[in-house]
Amino acid sequence: MFGKSDKTMPRSPAGKGLSFIGSDVIITGNIGGHGHLHIDGRVDGDVVCAALTLGADGVVAGNVSADDATIAGTIDGTIAAKALTIEGTARINGDLSYDSVSIATGAIVEGRVKRLSREDSGSALKLIASD
């Protein structure tokens, strides 16, 4: 009943586990990992992961680095992602670096938008680590 089973555990596209930060959670400090992170709460710090989903009520006050990022909430910081999807409810105050980007109507982005160069696009996870 309470045992772990691969059939019941959510998995990210890369096969890594899914971590979830609920709407009632506030984290002060940096978060790092190699799996998929879903944030509906608030993170006051930098976020580094393979795949990030920021829900419409989610907030990150810090920099974000991910290979794949889908943003529907609020970010006050820079974003570096190979594949970046910005939903119509997103509010971003910071620069964007990407390999491919999709910005929905209604999204607000206050910052510079820059495509990653060929040598930078190997892994967005390296971008924050090298800063």
N, C-alpha and C positions, 0 to 999 in steps of 0.2 A: 504494500500500500504506500509506504513512504520511501521505498528504494528508488535509486536512480535507474532509468532505463533510456537507452538511446532513442526509443520510439516516442517517449513523452517529453524529452528535453528539447526546447527550441534550439535551432542551429542557425548560424549565420551562413551566407552563401559560401564563405571560405571554409566551412566545416568547424569553425570555432564556436564556442558557447555564446549565448545571449545573456547579457547583464542588463537589468532593468532598474532605473531609479524612478520611483513613483512620485506622484504629484505632491505628496506630503513630506518629501525628503529634501533637506538643504545640506549640501556638502561644501565645506570650506577646505580647499586644498586641491592639488592637482590629481587627475585621474589618468591612469595609463593601462593599456592592455592590448592584446592581439586579436580580440574577438569583436563581436557586434555589441554596441552599447546603445540602449534606448533610454532617453532622458525625458521625463515628464515633469521632474522637479527642478531644483535650482542647483547649479554648480558655480561656486565662486573660486575659480582656478582654471588652469589649462586642462584640456581634454585631448588625449592621444589614443587612438584606437584604429582598428582596421576598418570598421564600418560604424557610422553614427547615424541614429535617427533621433532628431530633436522634435518632440511633439509640440503642438500648437501652444500649449501652456508652459513648455519647458524654457528655462533661461540658463545661459552660460555667460558668466562675466569673466572672460578669459579667452585665450587663443585656442583654436580647434585645429587639429591635424588628423586626417583620416584618408584612407584610400578611397572610400565611398561615403558621401555624406548627404543626407536628406534633411533639410532644415525647414521646419514649419513654425518654430518659436522665435525667441529673441536671443541674439548673440551680441555682446559688447566686447569685441575683440576680432582678431584676424582669423581667417579660415584658409587652410591649405588642404586641398583635396584633389585627387585625380579625377573623380567623377562627382560633380556637385549638382544637387537638385535643390532649388529654392522654391518652396511652396508659396502660394499667395498670401498666407498669414504670417510669413516670416518678417522679422524686423532685425536688420543687421547694421551695426555701427562699427565698421572696420573694413579692412582691405580683404579682397578675395584673390586667391591664387588657385588655379584649376587647370586641368587638362581638357575636360569637357564640362560645360555648364548649361543648366536649364533654369531660367528664372520665370516664374509664373506671374501673370498679371495680378497686381495688387501688392506684391512684395516690395518692401522698402529696403534699399541698400545705400548706406551712406559711407562711401569709401572708394578706393581705387579697385579696379578690376583688371587682373593681369593673368594671362595664360602662362602656365609653367613652361619653361624651356625644356628641350629634349633631355638635357643632362639632369634636370631637376625632377622629371616626371617618373623616375624609377619607383619611388615610394614616397608618398606624402608623409609617412611616419618619420622619415629621415629629416624632413625640413625643420620640424620643431626640435628634434634631438640635436641638430647642428647649430641651433641658435644660442 
